[in-house]
Amino acid sequence: MTSSNNSDLWARRTAAVPRGVGTIHAKFAAKASNAEIFDVEGKRYIDFGTGIAVCNTGHGDPRITEAVKAQIDNFSHVCFQVNPYESYVELAERLNTLAPGNTPKKTIFLTTGAEAVENAVKVARVATGRPGVIAFKGGFHGRTMMGMALTGKVAPYKAGFGPFPSDVYHVPYPIPYHGITEQISLDALEALFSADIEPSRVAAIILEPVQGEGGFYAASPAFMQAIRALCDKHGILMICDEIQTGFARTGKVFATEYSGVEPDMMTVAKALAGGFPLSGLIGKADIMETVAPGGLGGTYGGSPLGCVAGLKVLDIIEEDKLCNRAVQIGDMFRERLLSIKQSGIAAMGDIRNLGAMIALELVKDGDASKPDADLTRKIVAEAASEGLILLSCGVRGNVIRFLPALTASDAVLHEGLDILERVIKRLV
């Protein structure tokens, strides 16, 4: 049975797929190329979401496609835990070299970002012999039980799914725009140690250098360094979740590089393999070696298709200078968004970016304490009707996040921003 229009496919989707799997746009993709998606009715969309920060190298880069095709001709799966293969080892070697800091590293590969987070907690508990994990409000770490426990946002991720794993605690993430200073966050950690769990029982602190689902708020180098110092003081492991920030998105291969901090472990996924399912956990070698053989892994972990794609992604980042390109794109978006705001759009509250991880926070009357989630939803929907794919985020549902392909041309990016400007001015 085939359908050639979005409405028929949506009816089939509603009948066959549970509503718990949310879908932002009822536009069924038929083809995608670089920064563009074409639906089953032939309509073209400029993609400012890249599959939620997955296709940093654009849709369908032929260099990745050819590498995967060549791998399929050899084999698609043998399971690394049964018969290993070179691409897994080579990708681990390259990530070990690219990861921040000079301490020797080791890497395991999995399939999803949530699996990477789960394994980071497993390793941390074995390495330290401690149970506690501290995360941040607004953080997102996946939809598994431990991922949900760590995630600092209830709706829609945690509602109704508890109870969650124990010994997980949350403190505020520094967001100056909302009046949450770095000192407030650090004081909250000290209060946690006094009231809820002593630091000698904490295995790890996990944080995103830029919160993704939480609203694209960036931790300053000073805050990252303060967390590193706190971890060192108490023998706590620092885990940086680079799942959304990684692979040139922020202007560095990893956003943690801006701080000069060396984390004990780092989770990666999304853009790692240019659209093929692959995640990883990179950690200091002595920490990673604390787990006994068989304690880590998974049947599909480190898929050979994903590994060869990941190797090609790293080549493309270097060959196409995508870190530099991310900075250029971020500057372009910031300049354009500020120009729209300065034309008298008070609803455009905060505009922020780290490289090409760009956010627009929408508020009422220019007041940061009055989030405008309704306007945010309307802009996302209206933009889609005009051929622009946008994503929203934020604990308050009032942030539009921009994640364009780093390989997109200036012309396509400006075309998308033109659509955005028209929509904002029409709705505000």
VOLUMPA-187714 format. One line per field, with one value per residue (C-alpha): residue in three letters; y negated, z, x negated. Coordinates in nm, 2 decimals, m for minus. Each point is the difference from the previous one (the first is absolute). Example, Ala and Ser with C-alpha at 12.3 -4.5 7.8 and 13.67 -1.06 7.14 Angstrom:
2
residu: ALA, SER
py: 0.45, m0.34
pz: 0.78, m0.07
px: m1.23, m0.14
***
This chain:
428
residu: MET, THR, SER, SER, ASN, ASN, SER, ASP, LEU, TRP, ALA, ARG, ARG, THR, ALA, ALA, VAL, PRO, ARG, GLY, VAL, GLY, THR, ILE, HIS, ALA, LYS, PHE, ALA, ALA, LYS, ALA, SER, ASN, ALA, GLU, ILE, PHE, ASP, VAL, GLU, GLY, LYS, ARG, TYR, ILE, ASP, PHE, GLY, THR, GLY, ILE, ALA, VAL, CYS, ASN, THR, GLY, HIS, GLY, ASP, PRO, ARG, ILE, THR, GLU, ALA, VAL, LYS, ALA, GLN, ILE, ASP, ASN, PHE, SER, HIS, VAL, CYS, PHE, GLN, VAL, ASN, PRO, TYR, GLU, SER, TYR, VAL, GLU, LEU, ALA, GLU, ARG, LEU, ASN, THR, LEU, ALA, PRO, GLY, ASN, THR, PRO, LYS, LYS, THR, ILE, PHE, LEU, THR, THR, GLY, ALA, GLU, ALA, VAL, GLU, ASN, ALA, VAL, LYS, VAL, ALA, ARG, VAL, ALA, THR, GLY, ARG, PRO, GLY, VAL, ILE, ALA, PHE, LYS, GLY, GLY, PHE, HIS, GLY, ARG, THR, MET, MET, GLY, MET, ALA, LEU, THR, GLY, LYS, VAL, ALA, PRO, TYR, LYS, ALA, GLY, PHE, GLY, PRO, PHE, PRO, SER, ASP, VAL, TYR, HIS, VAL, PRO, TYR, PRO, ILE, PRO, TYR, HIS, GLY, ILE, THR, GLU, GLN, ILE, SER, LEU, ASP, ALA, LEU, GLU, ALA, LEU, PHE, SER, ALA, ASP, ILE, GLU, PRO, SER, ARG, VAL, ALA, ALA, ILE, ILE, LEU, GLU, PRO, VAL, GLN, GLY, GLU, GLY, GLY, PHE, TYR, ALA, ALA, SER, PRO, ALA, PHE, MET, GLN, ALA, ILE, ARG, ALA, LEU, CYS, ASP, LYS, HIS, GLY, ILE, LEU, MET, ILE, CYS, ASP, GLU, ILE, GLN, THR, GLY, PHE, ALA, ARG, THR, GLY, LYS, VAL, PHE, ALA, THR, GLU, TYR, SER, GLY, VAL, GLU, PRO, ASP, MET, MET, THR, VAL, ALA, LYS, ALA, LEU, ALA, GLY, GLY, PHE, PRO, LEU, SER, GLY, LEU, ILE, GLY, LYS, ALA, ASP, ILE, MET, GLU, THR, VAL, ALA, PRO, GLY, GLY, LEU, GLY, GLY, THR, TYR, GLY, GLY, SER, PRO, LEU, GLY, CYS, VAL, ALA, GLY, LEU, LYS, VAL, LEU, ASP, ILE, ILE, GLU, GLU, ASP, LYS, LEU, CYS, ASN, ARG, ALA, VAL, GLN, ILE, GLY, ASP, MET, PHE, ARG, GLU, ARG, LEU, LEU, SER, ILE, LYS, GLN, SER, GLY, ILE, ALA, ALA, MET, GLY, ASP, ILE, ARG, ASN, LEU, GLY, ALA, MET, ILE, ALA, LEU, GLU, LEU, VAL, LYS, ASP, GLY, ASP, ALA, SER, LYS, PRO, ASP, ALA, ASP, LEU, THR, ARG, LYS, ILE, VAL, ALA, GLU, ALA, ALA, SER, GLU, GLY, LEU, ILE, LEU, LEU, SER, CYS, GLY, VAL, ARG, GLY, ASN, VAL, ILE, ARG, PHE, LEU, PRO, ALA, LEU, THR, ALA, SER, ASP, ALA, VAL, LEU, HIS, GLU, GLY, LEU, ASP, ILE, LEU, GLU, ARG, VAL, ILE, LYS, ARG, LEU, VAL
py: 0.00, m0.33, m0.36, m0.31, m0.27, m0.12, 0.02, 0.36, 0.09, m0.19, 0.20, 0.33, m0.13, m0.08, 0.35, 0.19, m0.20, m0.09, m0.37, 0.02, m0.04, m0.37, m0.15, m0.37, m0.02, 0.20, m0.01, 0.33, m0.01, 0.17, m0.14, m0.22, m0.17, m0.21, m0.27, 0.09, 0.25, 0.09, 0.15, 0.27, m0.27, m0.15, m0.31, m0.13, m0.10, m0.17, 0.20, m0.20, 0.31, 0.26, 0.29, m0.16, m0.08, 0.33, m0.10, m0.27, 0.11, m0.04, 0.26, 0.27, m0.11, 0.22, 0.07, 0.15, 0.19, 0.16, 0.11, 0.17, 0.16, 0.14, 0.14, 0.16, 0.19, 0.16, 0.05, m0.20, 0.17, 0.26, m0.14, m0.16, 0.22, 0.31, m0.09, m0.35, m0.22, m0.27, m0.29, 0.01, 0.00, m0.28, m0.22, 0.05, m0.09, m0.32, m0.11, 0.08, m0.24, m0.27, 0.01, m0.30, 0.05, 0.19, 0.30, 0.32, 0.09, 0.31, 0.01, 0.24, m0.03, 0.05, m0.09, m0.28, m0.30, 0.14, 0.31, m0.21, m0.18, 0.33, 0.14, m0.31, 0.04, 0.37, m0.07, m0.29, 0.22, 0.29, m0.24, m0.19, 0.26, m0.27, m0.01, m0.37, m0.20, m0.37, m0.16, m0.34, m0.13, m0.05, 0.26, 0.28, 0.34, 0.24, 0.20, 0.31, 0.04, m0.14, m0.26, m0.12, m0.01, m0.22, m0.22, m0.32, m0.05, 0.18, m0.06, 0.19, 0.21, 0.12, m0.04, 0.33, 0.21, 0.01, 0.12, m0.07, 0.13, m0.13, m0.22, m0.25, m0.37, m0.33, m0.35, m0.32, m0.05, m0.36, m0.21, m0.37, m0.09, 0.16, m0.14, 0.32, m0.09, 0.24, m0.07, 0.11, 0.33, 0.05, m0.08, 0.25, 0.27, m0.08, 0.00, 0.34, 0.13, m0.13, 0.11, 0.30, 0.19, m0.03, m0.05, 0.32, 0.19, m0.19, 0.19, m0.26, m0.34, 0.00, m0.32, m0.12, m0.28, m0.15, 0.12, 0.14, 0.08, m0.23, m0.31, m0.04, m0.17, 0.02, 0.06, m0.25, 0.12, m0.13, 0.22, 0.31, m0.06, m0.04, 0.33, 0.17, m0.14, 0.11, 0.35, 0.02, m0.12, 0.28, 0.28, m0.03, 0.08, m0.28, 0.12, m0.24, 0.09, m0.11, 0.19, m0.31, m0.24, 0.23, 0.02, m0.36, m0.13, m0.26, m0.10, 0.26, 0.37, 0.02, m0.30, 0.10, m0.12, m0.36, 0.04, 0.17, 0.27, 0.36, 0.21, 0.35, 0.13, m0.14, 0.13, m0.05, 0.10, m0.19, m0.16, 0.26, 0.21, m0.24, 0.16, 0.36, 0.13, m0.02, m0.13, 0.02, m0.04, m0.15, 0.01, m0.01, 0.34, 0.08, m0.07, 0.19, 0.30, 0.05, 0.19, 0.38, 0.17, 0.04, m0.29, m0.23, 0.04, 0.09, 0.20, m0.29, m0.22, m0.14, 0.10, 0.03, m0.22, m0.26, 0.03, m0.06, m0.29, m0.14, 0.02, m0.19, m0.26, m0.08, m0.03, m0.24, m0.22, m0.04, m0.02, m0.24, m0.20, 0.03, m0.14, m0.33, 0.03, 0.04, m0.32, m0.18, 0.14, m0.10, m0.36, m0.01, 0.11, m0.22, m0.31, 0.08, 0.08, m0.32, m0.20, 0.14, m0.06, m0.36, m0.06, m0.02, 0.36, 0.00, 0.37, 0.09, 0.02, 0.16, 0.09, 0.22, 0.24, 0.19, 0.06, 0.14, 0.10, m0.30, m0.09, m0.26, m0.02, m0.14, m0.20, m0.23, m0.38, 0.06, 0.15, 0.31, 0.11, 0.03, 0.28, 0.01, 0.37, m0.06, m0.24, 0.24, 0.28, m0.23, m0.10, 0.35, 0.11, m0.30, 0.03, 0.36, m0.10, m0.24, 0.25, m0.04, 0.28, m0.14, 0.17, m0.14, 0.08, m0.13, 0.10, m0.27, 0.09, m0.35, 0.05, 0.05, 0.18, m0.02, 0.29, m0.05, 0.23, m0.13, 0.07, m0.22, m0.29, m0.36, m0.03, 0.28, m0.13, m0.35, 0.14, 0.18, m0.31, m0.20, 0.24, m0.03, m0.38, 0.00, 0.24, m0.19, m0.33, 0.14, 0.17, m0.25
pz: 0.00, m0.10, 0.05, m0.19, 0.22, 0.35, 0.13, m0.10, 0.16, 0.31, 0.03, m0.03, 0.24, 0.26, m0.04, 0.02, 0.23, 0.36, 0.09, 0.25, m0.30, m0.05, m0.35, m0.06, m0.37, m0.18, m0.32, m0.11, m0.13, m0.34, m0.07, 0.16, m0.13, 0.20, 0.16, m0.17, 0.05, m0.26, 0.11, m0.16, m0.19, m0.14, 0.22, 0.09, 0.36, 0.12, 0.30, 0.31, 0.22, m0.17, 0.17, 0.35, m0.05, m0.18, m0.35, 0.07, m0.33, m0.18, m0.13, m0.23, m0.03, m0.28, 0.18, 0.29, m0.23, m0.20, 0.32, 0.13, m0.33, m0.02, 0.36, m0.09, m0.28, 0.26, 0.29, 0.19, 0.34, 0.18, 0.35, 0.13, 0.31, m0.22, m0.29, 0.02, m0.30, m0.07, m0.05, 0.36, 0.12, m0.24, 0.10, 0.37, m0.06, m0.18, 0.27, 0.27, m0.16, m0.06, 0.35, 0.22, 0.22, m0.01, 0.22, m0.20, m0.10, m0.10, m0.18, m0.03, m0.26, 0.05, m0.21, 0.17, 0.22, 0.28, 0.00, 0.01, 0.31, 0.17, m0.05, 0.13, 0.32, 0.01, m0.04, 0.25, 0.27, m0.06, m0.01, 0.32, 0.19, 0.07, m0.10, m0.03, m0.32, m0.02, m0.31, m0.08, m0.03, m0.37, m0.11, m0.24, 0.01, m0.17, 0.04, 0.17, 0.37, 0.11, m0.28, 0.12, 0.36, m0.11, m0.22, 0.16, m0.18, 0.10, m0.29, m0.23, 0.08, 0.36, 0.06, 0.11, m0.04, 0.36, 0.23, m0.13, 0.10, 0.34, 0.11, m0.28, 0.09, m0.18, 0.04, m0.20, m0.32, m0.03, m0.22, 0.04, m0.21, 0.26, 0.29, 0.08, 0.06, 0.00, 0.38, 0.05, m0.17, 0.19, 0.33, m0.09, m0.03, 0.34, 0.15, m0.16, 0.17, 0.33, m0.03, m0.23, m0.08, 0.13, m0.28, 0.10, m0.13, m0.34, m0.30, m0.26, m0.11, m0.35, m0.20, m0.35, m0.09, m0.18, 0.10, m0.30, 0.07, 0.30, m0.22, m0.14, 0.31, 0.01, 0.31, 0.01, 0.01, 0.36, 0.10, m0.17, 0.17, 0.34, m0.05, m0.09, 0.31, 0.22, m0.15, 0.06, 0.36, 0.08, m0.23, m0.22, m0.37, m0.24, m0.30, m0.29, m0.21, m0.35, m0.18, m0.15, 0.02, m0.16, m0.34, m0.10, 0.09, 0.24, m0.20, 0.17, m0.05, 0.36, 0.19, 0.31, m0.17, 0.06, 0.37, 0.00, 0.22, m0.04, 0.10, 0.14, m0.25, m0.29, m0.17, m0.38, m0.25, m0.25, m0.25, 0.06, m0.30, m0.23, 0.03, 0.08, 0.35, 0.21, 0.34, 0.21, 0.35, 0.00, 0.33, 0.18, m0.06, 0.37, 0.07, m0.30, 0.09, 0.34, m0.15, m0.04, m0.34, m0.10, 0.21, m0.30, m0.35, m0.19, m0.31, m0.23, 0.18, m0.24, m0.31, m0.29, m0.21, 0.27, 0.05, m0.36, m0.02, 0.32, m0.15, m0.31, 0.22, 0.17, m0.34, m0.12, 0.31, m0.07, m0.38, m0.02, 0.31, 0.16, 0.34, m0.18, m0.20, 0.32, 0.14, m0.33, 0.00, 0.37, m0.08, m0.30, 0.20, 0.30, m0.22, m0.19, 0.31, 0.18, m0.31, 0.01, 0.38, m0.04, m0.25, 0.30, 0.08, 0.38, 0.01, m0.11, 0.35, 0.01, m0.31, 0.08, m0.17, 0.04, m0.36, m0.20, 0.31, m0.01, 0.20, 0.00, 0.32, m0.04, 0.28, 0.06, 0.02, m0.01, 0.36, 0.06, 0.27, m0.25, m0.24, m0.31, m0.09, m0.21, m0.23, m0.03, m0.11, m0.25, m0.16, m0.03, m0.17, m0.22, m0.11, m0.10, m0.22, m0.18, m0.05, 0.31, 0.26, 0.35, 0.34, 0.34, 0.34, 0.35, 0.33, m0.05, m0.37, m0.13, m0.17, m0.38, m0.05, m0.33, m0.10, m0.37, m0.19, 0.02, m0.38, m0.09, m0.24, 0.10, m0.26, 0.15, 0.35, m0.09, m0.18, 0.32, 0.21, m0.25, 0.07, 0.37, m0.01, m0.20, 0.24, 0.31, m0.13, m0.10, 0.33, 0.25
px: 0.00, m0.14, 0.11, m0.10, 0.13, m0.07, 0.36, 0.05, m0.34, 0.09, 0.32, m0.20, m0.26, 0.28, 0.15, m0.33, m0.23, 0.08, 0.05, m0.29, m0.23, 0.04, m0.04, m0.05, 0.08, 0.26, m0.22, m0.13, m0.36, m0.06, m0.35, m0.26, m0.31, m0.25, 0.22, 0.33, 0.28, 0.27, 0.32, 0.21, 0.20, m0.31, m0.01, m0.35, m0.09, m0.31, m0.12, m0.11, 0.03, m0.22, 0.18, m0.07, m0.37, m0.08, m0.08, m0.27, m0.16, 0.33, 0.24, m0.14, m0.36, m0.13, m0.33, 0.19, 0.25, m0.28, m0.19, 0.31, 0.08, m0.35, 0.04, 0.33, m0.17, m0.23, 0.24, 0.27, m0.03, m0.21, 0.01, m0.32, 0.01, m0.01, m0.22, m0.16, m0.07, m0.25, 0.23, 0.12, m0.36, m0.11, 0.30, m0.08, m0.36, 0.09, 0.26, m0.25, m0.24, 0.26, 0.15, m0.10, m0.30, m0.33, 0.09, 0.01, 0.36, 0.20, 0.34, 0.29, 0.27, 0.38, 0.30, 0.19, m0.09, 0.20, m0.21, m0.31, 0.13, 0.11, m0.35, m0.17, 0.20, m0.09, m0.37, 0.00, 0.16, m0.25, m0.30, 0.09, 0.20, 0.26, 0.37, 0.09, 0.03, 0.07, 0.16, 0.14, 0.36, 0.08, m0.25, 0.10, m0.17, 0.24, 0.32, m0.12, 0.07, m0.34, 0.01, 0.34, m0.13, m0.28, 0.21, 0.11, 0.33, 0.32, 0.24, 0.00, m0.30, 0.06, 0.38, 0.15, m0.31, m0.13, m0.13, m0.35, m0.34, m0.10, m0.30, 0.05, 0.01, 0.06, m0.14, 0.08, m0.20, m0.14, 0.23, m0.08, 0.30, 0.23, m0.19, m0.18, m0.37, m0.29, m0.03, 0.36, m0.08, m0.32, 0.17, 0.28, m0.26, m0.15, 0.36, 0.06, m0.32, 0.13, 0.36, 0.04, m0.32, m0.35, m0.26, m0.18, 0.31, 0.01, m0.14, 0.05, 0.13, 0.14, 0.07, 0.04, m0.25, 0.30, 0.34, 0.18, 0.36, m0.02, m0.03, m0.35, m0.15, m0.38, m0.21, m0.29, m0.36, m0.02, 0.30, m0.14, m0.33, 0.18, 0.18, m0.33, m0.16, 0.29, m0.02, m0.38, 0.05, 0.24, m0.11, 0.31, m0.01, 0.10, 0.20, 0.06, 0.30, m0.10, 0.28, 0.16, m0.31, m0.25, m0.17, m0.06, 0.35, m0.13, m0.31, m0.22, 0.01, 0.13, 0.15, m0.20, m0.31, 0.10, m0.05, m0.34, 0.15, m0.08, 0.30, m0.04, 0.26, 0.18, 0.32, 0.04, 0.26, 0.23, m0.24, m0.27, 0.10, 0.18, 0.34, m0.09, 0.08, m0.32, m0.09, m0.31, m0.15, m0.35, m0.18, m0.33, m0.16, m0.06, 0.37, 0.13, m0.21, 0.17, 0.29, m0.06, 0.03, 0.37, 0.12, 0.03, 0.13, 0.32, 0.09, 0.01, m0.25, m0.25, 0.17, m0.25, 0.22, 0.00, m0.37, m0.10, 0.25, m0.16, m0.35, 0.12, 0.18, m0.34, m0.16, 0.26, m0.02, m0.37, 0.01, 0.29, m0.12, 0.34, m0.10, m0.08, 0.32, 0.20, m0.13, 0.08, 0.36, 0.04, m0.11, 0.24, 0.30, m0.08, m0.03, 0.32, 0.20, m0.12, 0.10, 0.35, 0.03, m0.12, 0.27, 0.23, 0.08, 0.02, 0.10, m0.35, m0.16, m0.34, m0.21, m0.30, m0.23, m0.32, m0.11, 0.29, 0.20, 0.23, 0.31, 0.28, 0.20, 0.35, 0.16, 0.29, m0.06, m0.38, 0.02, m0.22, 0.24, 0.29, m0.07, 0.21, 0.04, 0.31, m0.19, m0.28, 0.23, 0.17, m0.33, m0.12, 0.33, 0.02, m0.36, 0.06, 0.29, m0.23, m0.28, m0.22, m0.06, m0.05, m0.03, 0.10, m0.14, m0.04, 0.16, 0.26, 0.05, m0.09, m0.33, m0.05, m0.33, m0.19, m0.22, m0.07, m0.23, m0.35, m0.03, 0.29, m0.06, 0.04, 0.27, 0.21, m0.05, 0.10, 0.31, 0.10, m0.06, 0.21, 0.29, m0.05, 0.00, 0.33, 0.16, m0.11, 0.12, 0.33, 0.07, m0.13
***
